[in-house]
Amino acid sequence: MANLTLMSGRGEAEGYDPEVVRARYRAERDKRLVAGRADIRDLAEDAHFGAFRLDPFTPVAARDPQRDDVEVVIVGGGMAGILAGVQLRQAGIEQIRIVDQAGGLGGTWYWNRYPGVMCDVESYIYLPMLEELGYVPTSRYASGEEIRLHLQAIGDRFDLEANALFHTGVTRAAWDDRAARWRITTDRGDAFTTRYYVLAVGILNLMKLPAIAGMEQFQGQSFHTARWDYARTGGGPGEPLDDLGDKVVGLIGTGASGIQCLAPLAEAAQAVYVFQRTPSAVGVRGNRPTATEFAEARWPGWQQARMDNFQAVMLGQPVEADLTDDGWTRHYAAVHHPPRWKGMTLEEYLRNGEEVDYGIMEEHRRRVAEVVTDPVTAETLKPYYRYLCKRPCFHDEYLEAFNRANVTLVDCPAGIDRISEGGPVVNGETYDVDLLIYGTGFEAELTPLFRRAGHDIIGRGGVSLAEKWAPGATSLFGMMSRGFPNLFMMPAPGQQAVVTVSYTQLAVLGAQFIGGAVGILEQSGVRVFDVRAEAEEAWSQKIVDSFVDGSAVMSACTPSRINQEGNPQSLNPRNGNYGRGYGDYFGYRELLEQWLQRGDCEGLELEVGPVAR
Ligand code: NAP
């Protein structure tokens, strides 16, 4: 096995031959690059599987339709919507209405309650507003339930639920110039108006159900990990799944969700078949309870400082100490920003980066060999691609689960042949299962906002956001768009903002901007704002100019949602970020803060005047 010294940042892997490695990675990629691999069912239209979207957690309560006028409507009650609500509340807005299809607050943490669900980003930076709420997470990586309850606590503190409409999907939002309001209709018969409209719809909010031949024929039970049905499995989050003792379970998908739910499934079920198309790189998680010393040693501003430290490390910037010090900062950051020393040519830089990457992937492959006792299973679980080709995972019980007699790995790099009445068929063999669980993820983060929003957003002149953004995003700061007055979009990937590994950091930034901007607009007596054409064009041009075409590197990758399932050339420069690559987070933040400090609403057209009530 190759050895690597990462301390110096120089790839020094013994016996490393880039050509051999590239050929192996290519061969593995080609096994997976098959026609139809990305075909999915559109659950919004799907008569057979549409019910997969229903809420198994909260019964839908009858209510009368709303026909009123509020100051702000926020679509989405997840972290983004909650943080936007907090900032708007602090800007003096009294009437805030969150609208969400879920039965309560929490967004992704409302829906994803599968056994073992947790966030693999450190809790001390992922859970927002820890200082404000005086809360210290119980462990280094928090469970989904702990995160959901924390988000709920924020919602309670800032009274974001009283006026909320849950189990409600917006069907249309249209700007009415005469009334200077957005007119909103919903699938619950509501028809209300609002002065400001905030889209906080989420980035991984659309469940992805693959289109596999014959899947309607399956006679057993099935659901998606984002709608775990405890009525069928028994138990609850954090509790044993006590109805599975005599059941054979099939788990499709070995991404972040699949790997987190395997161990509890394996403990409870008679047998589990894990259908793996591509192995994840599963790094060490190293969870541990929060130390008393840590809980006691906090000082004002500690959380923001810790978030900034994480962000700096992830962007390859020098820090005194890596406070998070986990797989994200040690592996992801190292691969994303390999060192560049004086006199190094571009070719040397790229070659060294490739070797550093190889060393880290070897470490992951070695871990599999050390943990998994059956050599064939171990070999099948080894990831052969560059580290950034797929979102990395971190877990300490996933690989171990394959040492259990009741867990079988089914290798299907080209996908499942079909699903029969009994269960999935791979290489002609049927795997009979009682319960089939789709851990098949979500439509990619780059899914256009208008699709993620799931409703028509009609601006001035009857032009929809979908029409305007059909050639690519166009905005000011990734948060406002001309022709859509009094509308804010929480920043997200593919939307002319920046991308952060810990979404919380981006949500905090977006919420602070939106709250601050509304505060300024209100104080200035502004009735309507819109983006100036030249300001939007300048911002969009900045995004296009800094676009880095990574398609050559990404097309060598195993297909994944990160490279558009093997089509990286389909990335549109207009959907890029502020700054190169994932974007210049600190530069973006400074720019937004300065805009707020100046308070002159640069780049906006303002219509001042009384607001009709
Ligand atoms: P995912 O990473 O997209 O994984 C989906 C899995 O389903 C993959 O293993 C995929 O195989 C497999 N799959 C899809 N279509 C298939 C088909 N037709 N046949 C066989 N297998 C198929 O989804 P996820 O695990 O739900 O995670 C999604 C995202 O949610 C993560 O990337 C992350 O951003 C977020 N998340 C975060 C955490 C956290 O701890 N922070 C936890 C869970 C989720 P291929 O790999 O071959 O495509």
Boltz pocket constraint, residues with backbone or C-beta under 6 A from the ligand:
constraints:
  - pocket:
      binder: B
      contacts: [[A, 32], [A, 37], [A, 39], [A, 118], [A, 119], [A, 120], [A, 121], [A, 204], [A, 210], [A, 211], [A, 212], [A, 252], [A, 253], [A, 254], [A, 255], [A, 256], [A, 257], [A, 258], [A, 260], [A, 275], [A, 276], [A, 277], [A, 278], [A, 391], [A, 412], [A, 413], [A, 415], [A, 416], [A, 439], [A, 440], [A, 441], [A, 442], [A, 559], [A, 560], [A, 561]]
      max_distance: 6.0
